[in-house]
């Protein structure tokens, strides 16, 4: 379709230089709209995972809130329930985000009660 459009415009055969410029423009558009933002999100996530430390309150990709007890390589131990001493050993990549450090555990419980 595109070579046919180029042929109609020039009145001759297809112009290979115009086609290459068109393909280059498409590549640049894809770069700025798709690949670049995804690489930025990946970099920010990797930096967040590197900041995970003991006693951080985190949210996992499964929706579980917990407190980090230790981080060893690609593994993390989360304390989920203090009263029953329930712990989960998980992959570090299963952490979705670090919950704000300013919020106390009581505030998290109050927020879940209101929803």
C-alpha positions as CSV (number, residue, x, y, z in Angstrom):
1,X,0.0,0.0,0.0
2,X,2.7,2.5,1.0
3,X,4.9,1.7,-2.1
4,X,1.8,2.2,-4.3
5,X,1.3,5.6,-2.7
6,X,4.9,6.5,-3.4
7,X,4.6,5.3,-7.0
8,X,1.5,7.5,-7.6
9,X,3.2,10.5,-6.2
10,X,6.4,10.2,-8.2
11,X,4.7,9.0,-11.4
12,X,7.7,6.6,-11.9
13,X,8.9,3.6,-10.0
14,X,9.1,3.5,-6.2
15,X,11.7,5.7,-4.6
16,X,13.8,3.5,-2.2
17,X,15.1,6.5,-0.4
18,X,11.6,7.7,0.4
19,X,10.6,4.3,1.6
20,X,13.6,4.1,3.9
21,X,12.8,7.6,5.3
22,X,9.2,6.5,5.9
23,X,10.4,3.3,7.7
24,X,12.8,5.3,9.8
25,X,10.0,7.7,10.8
26,X,7.9,4.8,11.9
27,X,10.8,3.4,13.9
28,X,11.3,6.7,15.7
29,X,7.5,6.9,16.5
30,X,7.6,3.4,18.0
31,X,10.7,4.2,20.0
32,X,9.1,7.3,21.7
33,X,5.6,5.8,22.1
34,X,6.4,2.2,23.2
35,X,9.9,1.2,23.9
36,X,11.3,4.2,25.7
37,X,8.4,4.5,28.3
38,X,8.6,0.8,29.0
39,X,12.3,0.9,29.6
40,X,11.8,3.8,32.0
41,X,9.2,1.9,34.0
42,X,11.5,-1.1,34.1
43,X,14.4,1.0,35.4
44,X,12.2,2.6,38.1
45,X,10.9,-0.8,39.2
46,X,14.4,-2.2,39.4
47,X,15.5,0.8,41.5
48,X,12.5,0.3,43.8
49,X,13.4,-3.4,44.3
50,X,17.0,-2.4,45.2
51,X,15.7,-0.1,47.9
52,X,13.7,-2.8,49.7
53,X,15.1,-3.1,53.2
54,X,14.2,-4.8,56.5
55,X,11.1,-3.4,58.2
56,X,9.7,-1.8,55.0
57,X,6.0,-2.2,54.6
58,X,5.3,-3.6,51.1
59,X,2.4,-4.7,48.9
60,X,2.9,-7.8,46.7
61,X,1.5,-8.3,43.2
62,X,-1.0,-10.7,44.8
63,X,-2.4,-8.0,47.0
64,X,-0.8,-9.1,50.3
65,X,0.5,-6.4,52.7
66,X,3.5,-7.4,54.8
67,X,6.6,-6.2,56.6
68,X,10.0,-7.2,55.2
69,X,12.0,-9.3,57.7
70,X,15.0,-10.1,55.5
71,X,16.2,-9.8,52.0
72,X,18.7,-12.3,50.6
73,X,19.5,-12.1,46.9
74,X,16.3,-12.7,45.1
75,X,14.3,-13.8,48.1
76,X,12.4,-11.9,50.7
77,X,10.7,-12.9,54.0
78,X,7.5,-11.1,54.7
79,X,5.7,-11.0,58.1
80,X,2.0,-11.0,57.2
81,X,0.4,-11.4,60.6
82,X,2.2,-10.5,63.8
83,X,-0.3,-12.1,66.2
84,X,0.0,-15.5,64.5
85,X,3.6,-14.9,63.4
86,X,2.7,-15.7,59.8
87,X,5.6,-15.4,57.4
88,X,5.8,-15.8,53.7
89,X,9.0,-16.5,51.8
90,X,8.7,-14.9,48.3
91,X,10.6,-13.8,45.3
92,X,11.8,-10.2,45.5
93,X,10.2,-9.6,42.1
94,X,6.8,-10.3,43.6
95,X,6.8,-7.0,45.4
96,X,4.6,-4.5,43.6
97,X,5.5,-1.4,45.7
98,X,6.8,-0.1,49.0
99,X,4.0,1.3,51.1
100,X,4.7,4.8,52.4
101,X,6.9,4.8,55.4
102,X,4.9,7.6,57.1
103,X,1.9,5.4,57.5
104,X,1.7,3.4,60.7
105,X,0.2,-0.1,60.8
106,X,-2.9,1.3,62.5
107,X,-3.5,3.7,59.7
108,X,-3.4,0.9,57.2
109,X,-6.0,-1.0,59.2
110,X,-8.2,2.2,59.4
111,X,-8.0,2.6,55.6
112,X,-9.1,-1.0,55.0
113,X,-12.1,-0.6,57.4
114,X,-13.4,2.4,55.5
115,X,-13.5,0.7,52.1
